[in-house]
Amino acid sequence: MIRVLLADAHSLLQDGLINHLEKFGTFSVVGSATTVKQAIQKASLLRPDIIITDLVLPDNTAIDIIHAANNLKPKTKVVVFTACADQDITDAVIEAGAAGYLLKGDPITDLVNALAIIASGDRIITPETNFDETLSASDNSEGSGWNLTKREMEILALISEGASNKSIAETLQISVRTVETHRLRMKKRSGFRSIIELIQHAHKNKLI
């Protein structure tokens, strides 16, 4: 039996996942959490085999859960289950030590199969997005501190909600390429290495 802890701010999604997972007979959902703090506390207490967490929770991101889970003995595997199919964020999550990055739009059977593979010791990464990270020379200087424009803050907030570049472009009525350029400028101006670090900082300081 694979023991699972769920972390998601949406209780309806949690209930749906519990019902689906327990139908298969190989999973036991031992607990649930709606914040990063709760997830870390329950992981330490319940010692699940796998934590399934959304990318962004009300108090922070899955990165903190991954770091905490990696320090448990034995180590608990973390699977990020999100609507955000973004290569930059995927890379940051996997680099932090996640065992999987799966998309909410995929069939539930894909999640179940992936969890079984992850429980056996392998990694699963489903997003296949990428874009050309090139800027003009005038945009390529390193920044420092928090120095984002109003538009960039709007884009960062949408990214933290799991929106894709295409969705952000449609919402703000700008081109996808403009969204991509803003993303790169945000990293340069703020001094952070990745968008996920920007999101963490913004949540910690209640900027979004």
Buried (B, 14 or more C-beta within 10 A) or exposed (E): EBBBBBBBBEEEBBEEBBEBBEEBEEBEBBBBBBBBBBBBBBBEEBBBBBBBBBBBBEBBBBBBBBEBBBEBEEEBBBBBBBBBBBEBBBBBBBEBBBBBBBBBEEEBEBBBEBBBEBBEEEBBBBBEBEBEEEBEEEEEEEBEEBEBEEBBBBBBBBBBBBBBBEBBBEEBEBEBEBBBBBBBBBBBBBBBEBBBBBBBBBBEEEBB
